[in-house]
């Protein structure tokens, strides 16, 4: 392929590319250094006046470029301004990009290759110095189950929520071969189809969920986005949220997430439990800051929360050595039975 030398029209774009790749508040460039990089990367030999003129044009176009202006006396005894220390101010700081990348690294939803691709796009929002800091970071193991339809699923659900339409999908389950397959209907070998009214997508515990209502079910349901397969948009309007029991005033997402810590479906109940004072931070992490807490003594607190009973059952098992459920009696009885079963199992 014949080499085509860069034109003068490309100069302003090449200067912008140099600033993007090699400048920040800690790596400022003089016009001389920009000229050297232009020659090195684009085989363009440009005088400093042309570089300055194009930099000022970039400022006029609205790019956030910082520089240092100093005044000196030239050989004619006149004052003139000298511009130096040029660098591009970015939309995201390195700390903000680091936070976004970390959220991808700890995501349990996105397939490895898609996660890696997104991290590459975020890296390109900074410069070469930032990229060198993250090139050795790895995300979750590559052999985790993958659903390559995740982004398509999100796009369809977003469209459905915006337009108030239902969606239909299949829901994945895994066999011993570790491969995803559609969940089947009860007493049938046919794949089950879920027709739902979508209301919200939410993230918790590193996973993304669809908060919705299945057509025949009178309450809210939660489905993992990465397990949704073969989704399609329907023409049927959604069931208004206000028609569902307990949601007459709409969905308070913070309240819903605090009451459904493991995203189990079903009603919430008032739970009272005693806990070690050292667990207060963990309790607020799980149940939010609206949880009611009062001290019983120097080492123990009483906590009252509204939470899904199934979710609380598993949470109580997780923190079993540090808490004791007092109410409701139904939950306490389930935990007693589970503790006895575990004691018998491990005694063997």
N, C-alpha and C positions, 0 to 999 in steps of 0.2 A: 504494500500500500504506500502510495506516494506521500512523503511528509509535507504537510501544509503548515507553513509558519504562522504563528499567531498574528492576528491583525490588531491595529490600534483600537478597534471597537471592543476587542476582548480584554483590553488592558484593565479597565475598571473592574471587571469580573474576576480577573486573575489577582488583582490587589485584594479584593474582598476575600478571595479564597486563601490567600497568604495570611490575612488577619485571622480568619477562622481557624486555620491550622496551627499557627505558630504564636499567637498573641493572647495575653490575658494580663491582669494587673501585675502579675509577677514576671511576665515576659513581654516587655514593651519593645517596640521596634522603631528604629530610626528610619528615615527615608533611605539612607544608604543601605541598611540591612534589608529593607523591603526590595530595593533594586537588586541586591545580590541574590535574593531568593527568587525573584522574577527571572533572572538570567539562568539560575540553577534549575528551576522547575519548568519554566515555559520558554526558555531560550529567547527571552525578550530583554533587549538592552534599552533601558529607559533612563532619561535624566531625572534629577531630583525634582525639578519644577513640574514635570509631567506627573510624577508620583503625587506631589502635593496637590496639584490641581484635581486629580481623580479622587484623592482622599476627601477633599472639601466637597466634591460632587456627591460622594457617598453620604456625607453629613447632610447635605441639602435634600437627599432622597429619603432621609429619615432613619438611617442606620445609627445606632448608638455607638459612637467611636469616641474614645477619650484621647487626649493628647496634652502635652505640656507646651505652653507658649511663653517664650522669653524674648526680651528686647535687647538688641545690641546696636552699636554704632558701626555702620559700614565704612568702607574706605573713602566714601565721599562725605563722611561726617554726618550722615543722616541716620535717623532711627529706623530700624526694620525689625519685624517680628520673625522669630525662628520657631518652627513647629517641630516637635520631636516626641519621643515616647508614645507612639501610637499603639492603641490596642482596642479590640472589639469587646464591648459589653454584651454579654449573652443573656438570653431570656431565662436560662436556668443557671444557677451557680453550681459549682462542682458538688457541693454538699447536697443540693436538691437532686441532682442527677444520681448521686450515690444512694440517696434514699429511694428513688424510683427503681434503680437497678436492684437494690437489696430486696425490694418488695417482689420483684420478679424471681430473684434467686430463691426466695423462701415460699414462692407460690407452689401449691400442690395440685394446681389445676392445669396449667399450661404445659403442653408437650415440650420436651427438651429442645427440639429444633426450633420451634416457634419462640420459645423463651430466649434462646441464643440469638435469633434474628432480631428480636425486639431490643435486646441489650446492645446489639451492634448499632441500631438506629439511635438509641439514647447516647451512646458514646460519640456518635457523629455530631451531636449537639454541642460538644465541647471541642477541645483541641487535642493535638497529639500528646501533650503532657498528661492530660487526664487519661487518655486511652492506655498509656503505658502502666497506669496504676491498677487497672482492672483486667489486664489481658490474661492473668494467671488464675482468675477466679472461675470456679466451676459451679454449675447449678446442681439441681437434684440428680440422682443417678439416671443414666440414659435408658435403663431398662425398665423404668416405671411404665405402667399401662398408659397408652396415649390415645386420645381422641382428637383427631386432626380436624374435626368439625367444630371445635370450640368457637372460633371467631365467627363462623357462619351462623352458629346457634345464637350468639350474642347479637348479631346483626338482625336476625329475624325477630328475636324477642323484643329488641329495641323498637323495631318497626311496629310490632303488634301492640306494645304498650302505648306508643305514640298515637296510634289510630284506633285504640280500643277494640282490638280484634283478638279472637281466640287463636291458639296454636295447637297443633297435633304433633306428637313425637313418640318415639319408642325410648325405653329406658334400659340402659345397659346393666348387665350382671356378668360376673366372671366365673369361669370354670377352672378346673385344675390346670388347664393348658394356659391359663393367664390371658386368654383372649376374650375381648368383649363380644357379647351377643345380646340381642334384644330379650328382655324379660318376657316370659310367656304368660298367657292367660291361665288362670286356675283351671285344672281339669281339662287342659287343651294344649296342643302342641303349637298353636298359633301365637305369633308375637302379639303382645298386648299393646294397644294404642292408647296413649294418654291425651285426652282433649281437655285443655285447661284455659282458664282466664288468667293471663299474666298481669301482675300488679307492680312488681319491683324485682330488681336483681340486687343482691347484697353479698358482701364478703364477710366470712367469719372463720377463725381458726385456719387461715391460709387457703380456704376453699370458697368457691362462688356458688351461690344458690339462686334459684328462681323461686320467688314467693308468689303463689298462685292459688287458684281454686279449681279442683277437678269437677267436671260438670255434675256428677252425681253425689259429690261429697259436700256436706253443709258447712265445712270449715276451711281454714287456710291449710295449704300443703306446701312443703318445701322440697325442691328437687335439685340435686347437684348438676350444675351446668355441664361439667365434663363427662357426665354419664348420659346426657341427652343425645339421642341419635336420630338422624333422618327427620329433622324438624321441618314443618311446613306451616305457612301462614294460612289461616282460614278466613272466610268472609263473615262468619258469624260474630256478632258483637259479644263482648265479655259480659259476665255476670257482674253487675255493679257491686263493689265491695261493701257498700252500706247494707246490702241485703243479707250479708253473712252475720251470723250470731257473734256478738262481741265487737263487730267492726262497723257499727251503725254510724260512728263519727269518723270513719276512715282509718287508715293504717299509720300508727306512730312507729316508724322504723326503729328508733333507738329502744323503745319499749318492747317491740316485738323481738328484737335481737337479744335483749337482756333476759326475756322470759323463755327464749328458745335457744339456750346456749349450745346445744348439739343439733339444732334445727329439726327436732322431732315435731311432727304435727300433733294437734290436739289442744284442748283447753289448758289454761294455766290454773294453778292452785296456789293458795297461800301456804308457804312452808316456813316453819320455825325450826332453827337448829342452833346448837351451841358449837362454838369453835374456839380454837386457840387464838389468842390475840395476835400472834405472829402471822396469822393467815389473812389479816384484814386487807392487805394489799392485793392478795390473790382473789379474795372475795369481790373486791371492787373491780378487778380486771374482768371477772366473769359476769357479774351481775350489774355493773354500773354504779354510779355514785349515789343513785337514789335509794339504794338499799338501806333498810333501817338496822342500825347497830347500836347496842347499848352494853356497857360493861357489867359483867356479873361479879368479877373480882379482878385482881391484877393480871391474871393469865387467861381469863375466859370471857368471851362476849356472847351475847344472844343476837342472832340475826334473823330478820323476817324478810322474805322475798316472795314475789309472785313469779312463778316459774312453771314450765311444763313438767308434769310429774315424772314422765319417763326420762327426761333430760336430767332432772334432779336425782333420780335413782342412780344413774351412771356417774354423775358428778360426786355423789356421796360415796360411792365405791372408790372413786379416784382419790378422794381426800379422807378416806375412812378412818385413818389413824388420828386425824386432827379435828374431826367434827363428830357431832351426834345429832341426828334428826329427832326432833321432839314431836312435831305435828306436820302433816296429818297422820293419823294412826295407820291408814292404808299403806302409806309409803314406808313408815317405820316397820310394819309387818313384812313388807317385801324385802327390806334390808336385813331383817332378822333371819328370814328364810335363806337369803343369799349368803349371809355370813355362815350359817350352819352348813350349807352345802359346800362352801369353800373350805371350811374347817374339815369336813369329812373327806373331801377330795384330796386335800394336802396332807391329811393325817395318814392316808393310805400310802 
